[in-house]
Structures are given as C-alpha cells and as structure tokens.
Amino acid sequence: MFKASIAWALLALLWALPAQSQTNPGNDTANGWIVESYAGYNILHNLIAQTSYALVPQGPVFTNITGNVPQIQVPITSAAIDTLDILGFAELLSSNVTSSFTTGSSNILLANTSPCFTMSNNATATYTFANGTSTANNTIVFSANDPSLTPIQKASWLIYLAYFYNEERAAQLTVLNIMSQYNCIKTRVNSGVKEKYAIAWTQADMTTPQVYEIRVDTYAKTLIADAAAKMIAPNSAQDSTYSNVGNFHLALKGADMLLDTSPLSEGELWPQWLSIMNMVPGASLFYESEGYYKNRKVYRADGLVSKTGYSNFPERYAARPDLALMDMIAIQYPTFQNTYNTTWLYNFALGSSPQSFPANYVCNNAYVMLTNQISCYLDEPFTPPATQAAPTNETETDDGGSNSSSGDQSSSLSSGSKAGIAIGVIAGVAALGGAAFWFYRRRPTAEPSHNFYKMDEI
C-alpha cells in the first residue's frame, strides 16, 4: 500500500512540473485525437472519425470559431450512449459523469454490466456518444474501439471523454498511472521470460457457412507481445479468416494457448465449443498434438459477467489495458503476482466458470480501482519457476512485429522530445524523493478500508 501511495504522489508532483517536462499521454496524433486550446475554449479533434468539437463554457456563444465545428457547452449534463466501451471509461471519472448518462440504445441498456449507471429507456439527453463516423446533430463520436490502436492508445481516450466534463486534468493523472502500471508489468515479465509461449486469439462467427478468424489487429498483437508471448497469426500477406476448417486448424499449428471470443449460447460448454470448432476428439487429426488442445489451454474473456450473463470485457477492456495485460500474463505465469486473480480470462477448457459482479464494486474512484488489483515493482525481478512447463511447440510468428512491443510508443518520439522528457525527469528526481518522504510522513496512521473484488484462481 505504501508503494502505491508513493506512486500516486510522484505522479501528482510530475503533474505540477512545468508543461515542457511533462509526458502528455493524450495529445498525440498516434492516439487518434488531439486538442487545441484557445482563449476561453478548446477544440477537440477526433482524427479517426475526422470530426471536431468546440468545447465552450456553459452560457456564452463564441462567434469567432470558424468552420463547420459544432459548439458544445461543457460540462455536459445529459447524454445518451450508443457505444458500450465508453462506460468503462466513465467509471474512472467522477459521479458527475456517470450520472449524466441518462439513457442509451436498447442494446446498450441490455448489455451494460456496470452498477455505476442508472440509465432509463424513458429519459432524454442533449447529446449522444456513438462510435463510427456519425454526423448526426448532437452526436459525439468516441473511437476508442478502433482496431488500429494499441492498448495504451485506447486508454488515452479517457482524457478525450473527460474534456466534455472539464475533468481532463484528473483523467490525465489516471491515464499516467495506468500507463505506469502497464509498462511496469510489461518490463518485468519481458525481462525474465526467455522461452515464450505461443498464443492465438480466435473466433468462430456463427454464420452459414461457418467462418473462423484469427485476430491480427494492432490491439491483439501488442497485448500478446507485451505479455512476453509469441502470437500465432497469419502474416500480412495472408487472410485471417477461414471458411475451410482444415486451413483454420493448420493456421493454429504451434499454439500453446488459445484465447477465444466466439459467441456462445447459454449453457454451451467445452464439448459444444469443440463441435463449433470442428475439433472432434479421437479423430487423430494433427491438432490433437497441439499444446492448446492436449493440455486444454483454451481461455475465454467473458469471465466477469452481469447478473443477466453479459460479459464485462467489451465494456471495460479498452479503459483498463493494465488489467488486460495482467490477465494475459496470469494465464501463462500464475506466480507473476500471487495476489492477482484474473479479471476477465478463465480456463474454459477445464470447466472454470464466469464470476458475477460483486456487491461492493467500486464506482467513480480511480485511486481505489487502480491500486487494489495490481502490485508491480521493478525492483522485484520475475523469473518463471523451474517447475513450470516449458512451451511445447516450436513456432514461426508473423512478420508484423508480434515479437516486439509497441505499447509505449516510445520509438515514435523524436530525439528532441526524448531529450526534453529525460531532462524533465532528471530535474525532478530530487524533488520526487522529498515529496515521497513527505507523503509517507503525512499519511494516515490507519489504512483506509478499500472495496475491491477477487475472482477464483485459474
């Protein structure tokens, strides 16, 4: 708890340093959005959807804003939701944000898993948050689900959302903390793992005829690489979807584990999944010798569900890349953090069951939500235990960099930017140490009681 408190204190002090020494996790074109600040207002640009919004204070209308840019008075007080993933971001902001989400489309109201919202079919709203490229009046496009974004880039959309509520400074601090946790986890596991497991991310689309897919998008590739694993996927010159099940099975050759997100009907278990995938036990086909099949290492991402059975993963995965990465590591190395129980992933092949939301789930408290699940310290190197089974397959990975990590985007910085960041960090080291000591001395003598949830070990 002490180390977690210091981490937040250091981030707060970094926030107070001059702007030129700060690492801004939001205003980067690679994230898919940027903001321009003017006297009295901001213009927020969604680069993915190619839309812009002028965010002005409540009351006045600015006549000097040129172009076809709608003016939105902030903070927004009522909004409708037509994109599920925005709810996972809103939870990390204040109750002013979650309470402003008054209604949603029918599928959103049905699939919402979070207890932090009280949306109604009958409520009205001034604006609607949606994905895609909608140009309808009073529609705000939220593009965190774009497949070209890395896990860290998706997380930056918390700041984009916060601009509509004047909470961007708090959001930036939260994103910095998520980035810090993510990069600590990534560094620690990659520094200690020498022999990498091979993971494929699969999905069967329930169509006629049946179509099978192996994910190759930027998010999946980056997450698997950052978890110190190899990705089983076709190369950039090959198709990632298969109508021929034999070709699909052949493309999975070498996989130690599968992460599957095929839509299943209620009550469909491992035998039904094998049937959907056309993997018939005893057929003596080559997949029976593959690690994922013979060792029953098939995982699903719907391990946290609402009372009505809807998965929380589509709602919150983009907002919490640190949890997604921890899950991916935990299924490979349960000893990486002994206190961590997976949030979304569970071993479907061994008959593990999804968990329901706990009654004490935390809303609108980023500090609690970020510090009660992950404990990562770079001064505690991770080495897989000698008793752990080694990867079972020799694999060939794709040519798109699935063996290299791009989650922190540091390679895209210019040398001048890197120098500026380095100077700012060096200049603040002494002050950081003093602030940490001060924070420790002034902390409450009794630890506060934090609500958090834990799921069954895989």
Residue pairs with C-beta under 8 A, 6 or more apart in sequence:
1 371
1 447
2 440
2 443
3 375
3 377
4 371
4 375
5 439
5 440
5 443
6 436
6 439
6 440
7 177
7 180
8 177
8 367
8 371
9 435
9 436
9 439
10 432
10 435
10 436
11 173
11 176
11 177
11 180
12 173
13 428
13 431
13 432
13 435
14 22
14 23
14 176
14 428
14 432
15 22
15 169
15 172
15 173
15 176
17 424
17 427
17 428
18 424
20 420
20 424
21 420
21 421
21 423
21 424
21 425
21 427
21 428
22 424
23 176
23 421
23 424
24 172
25 31
25 152
25 155
25 156
25 159
25 172
25 175
25 176
25 179
26 33
26 35
26 156
26 159
26 160
26 168
26 171
26 172
26 175
27 34
27 35
28 34
28 156
28 409
29 47
30 153
30 409
30 412
31 149
31 153
31 156
31 157
32 46
32 47
32 48
32 143
32 146
32 148
32 149
32 153
32 157
33 44
33 45
33 46
33 47
33 48
33 143
33 156
33 157
33 160
34 44
34 45
34 47
35 42
35 43
35 44
35 45
35 163
36 42
36 43
36 45
40 56
40 57
40 60
40 62
41 54
41 55
41 56
41 57
41 62
41 65
42 54
42 55
42 163
43 52
43 53
43 54
43 55
43 65
43 69
44 52
44 53
44 55
44 160
44 163
44 164
45 51
45 52
46 52
46 53
46 141
46 142
46 143
46 160
48 143
48 146
48 148
49 132
49 133
49 134
49 141
49 143
50 133
51 133
51 135
51 141
52 67
52 69
53 69
53 70
53 72
53 140
53 164
54 62
54 65
54 69
54 70
54 71
54 72
55 72
55 74
55 163
55 164
56 62
56 71
56 72
56 73
56 74
57 73
57 74
58 73
58 74
58 75
59 73
61 71
62 71
65 71
70 137
70 138
72 127
72 140
72 164
74 163
74 164
74 165
74 166
75 96
75 100
75 164
75 165
75 166
75 167
76 100
76 126
76 127
76 164
76 165
77 100
77 126
78 100
78 102
78 123
78 124
78 125
78 126
78 127
79 100
79 101
79 102
79 125
79 126
79 127
79 128
79 129
79 140
80 101
80 102
80 103
80 104
80 105
80 125
80 127
80 128
80 129
81 87
81 101
81 103
81 104
81 105
81 108
81 119
81 128
81 129
82 104
82 105
82 108
82 128
82 129
82 130
82 131
83 108
83 129
83 130
83 131
83 142
83 145
84 107
84 108
84 111
84 112
84 314
84 315
85 131
85 142
85 144
85 145
85 314
85 315
85 316
85 317
85 318
85 319
86 129
86 142
86 144
86 161
87 101
87 112
87 114
87 116
87 117
87 315
87 316
88 114
88 315
88 316
88 317
88 318
88 319
88 320
89 144
89 157
89 158
89 161
89 318
89 319
90 97
90 98
90 101
90 116
90 117
90 161
91 98
91 114
91 116
91 316
91 319
91 363
91 364
91 369
92 158
92 171
92 174
92 319
92 366
92 369
93 158
93 161
93 162
93 165
93 167
93 170
93 171
93 364
93 366
94 165
94 167
94 170
94 364
95 363
95 364
96 165
96 167
97 161
97 162
97 165
97 167
97 364
98 116
98 117
98 363
98 364
99 118
100 165
101 117
101 119
102 119
102 120
102 123
102 124
102 125
103 109
103 119
103 120
103 121
103 122
103 123
103 124
103 125
104 112
104 119
106 121
108 119
109 119
109 121
110 308
110 310
111 310
111 314
111 315
112 119
112 306
112 310
112 315
113 304
113 305
113 306
113 310
113 311
113 312
113 315
113 357
114 312
114 315
114 316
114 357
114 361
114 363
115 357
115 361
115 363
116 361
116 363
116 364
126 138
127 138
127 139
127 140
128 136
128 138
128 139
128 140
129 139
129 140
129 142
130 139
130 140
130 141
130 142
131 141
131 142
131 143
131 145
132 141
133 141
134 141
140 164
142 157
142 160
142 161
143 157
144 154
144 157
144 160
144 318
144 319
145 154
145 318
147 217
147 218
147 219
148 217
148 218
149 218
149 219
150 218
150 219
150 222
150 406
150 407
150 409
151 182
151 219
151 222
151 223
151 226
151 318
151 321
151 324
151 325
151 407
152 179
152 182
152 321
152 407
152 408
152 409
153 409
154 219
154 318
154 319
154 321
155 175
155 178
155 179
155 182
155 318
155 319
155 320
155 321
156 175
157 318
158 171
158 174
158 175
158 319
159 168
159 171
159 172
159 175
161 171
162 168
162 170
162 171
162 172
170 366
174 366
174 370
177 366
177 370
178 320
178 321
178 322
178 370
179 408
181 322
181 370
181 374
181 376
182 226
182 321
182 322
182 325
182 407
183 407
183 408
184 376
184 377
184 378
185 226
185 322
185 325
185 326
185 329
185 374
185 376
186 226
186 227
186 325
186 405
186 407
186 408
187 378
188 336
188 376
188 378
188 380
188 381
188 382
189 227
189 228
189 329
189 333
189 336
189 382
190 226
190 228
190 405
191 381
191 382
192 381
192 382
192 383
192 384
193 228
193 333
193 382
193 384
195 390
195 391
196 228
196 229
196 230
196 391
197 229
197 230
197 256
197 257
197 332
197 391
198 229
198 230
198 231
198 232
198 254
198 255
198 256
198 257
198 291
198 391
198 393
198 395
198 397
199 224
199 227
199 229
199 230
199 231
199 232
199 255
199 256
199 257
199 258
199 259
199 328
200 214
200 231
200 232
200 233
200 252
200 255
200 257
200 258
200 259
200 292
201 214
201 215
201 220
201 224
201 231
201 233
201 258
201 259
201 260
201 261
202 212
202 213
202 214
202 215
202 252
202 258
202 259
202 260
202 261
202 262
202 277
203 212
203 213
203 215
203 260
203 261
203 262
204 210
204 211
204 212
204 213
204 260
204 262
204 276
204 277
205 211
205 212
205 213
205 262
206 262
206 263
209 243
210 243
210 245
210 276
210 278
211 241
211 242
211 243
212 241
212 242
212 243
212 245
212 248
212 277
213 240
213 241
213 242
214 232
214 233
214 234
214 240
214 242
214 248
214 251
214 252
215 233
215 240
216 233
216 234
216 240
216 398
216 400
218 406
220 231
221 231
221 233
221 398
221 400
221 401
221 402
222 405
222 406
222 407
223 321
223 324
223 325
223 328
223 407
224 230
224 231
224 328
224 402
225 231
225 401
225 402
225 403
225 404
225 405
225 406
225 407
226 325
226 328
226 405
226 407
227 325
227 328
227 329
227 332
228 329
228 332
229 328
229 332
230 395
230 397
230 402
230 403
231 397
231 398
231 402
231 403
232 251
232 252
232 253
232 254
232 255
232 395
232 397
233 240
233 397
233 398
233 402
234 240
234 251
234 398
235 398
235 399
235 400
236 398
236 399
236 400
242 248
242 251
245 277
245 278
249 278
249 279
249 285
249 286
249 287
250 286
252 258
252 287
252 290
252 292
253 286
253 287
253 290
253 393
254 290
254 393
254 394
254 395
254 396
255 290
255 291
255 292
255 393
255 395
256 291
256 292
256 295
256 297
256 391
256 392
256 393
257 291
257 292
257 297
257 298
257 299
257 331
257 332
258 292
258 297
258 298
258 299
259 299
259 300
259 301
259 328
259 345
260 273
260 298
260 299
260 300
260 348
261 300
261 301
261 302
262 273
262 276
262 277
264 272
264 273
264 276
266 309
268 276
269 348
269 351
270 298
270 348
270 349
270 351
273 298
273 348
274 280
274 281
279 285
279 287
279 293
281 288
287 293
288 294
290 393
291 297
291 391
291 392
291 393
292 298
295 389
295 392
296 347
296 349
296 350
297 331
297 347
297 349
298 347
298 348
298 349
299 331
299 345
299 346
299 347
299 348
299 349
299 458
300 345
300 346
300 348
301 311
301 313
301 317
301 344
301 345
302 311
302 313
302 344
302 354
303 313
303 342
303 343
303 344
303 345
303 346
303 352
303 354
303 355
303 455
304 311
304 312
304 313
304 343
304 344
304 354
304 355
304 356
304 357
304 455
305 311
305 312
305 354
305 355
305 356
305 357
306 312
306 356
306 357
307 356
307 357
311 344
311 354
312 344
312 357
313 344
316 323
317 324
317 344
320 343
321 407
322 370
322 374
323 343
323 344
323 373
323 374
324 343
324 344
326 337
326 340
326 342
326 343
326 373
326 374
327 342
327 343
327 344
327 345
328 345
329 336
330 336
330 337
330 340
330 341
330 342
330 345
330 458
331 342
331 345
331 347
331 458
333 382
333 384
333 388
334 457
334 458
335 384
335 385
335 388
336 382
337 374
337 375
337 376
339 375
340 373
340 374
340 375
341 454
341 455
341 456
341 457
342 455
342 458
343 373
343 455
345 458
346 352
346 353
346 354
346 455
346 456
346 458
347 458
352 456
352 458
355 455
355 456
357 453
358 453
360 451
360 452
360 453
361 451
361 453
362 368
362 369
362 372
362 450
362 451
362 452
368 450
368 451
368 452
371 450
372 450
372 451
372 452
373 452
397 403
410 418
413 421
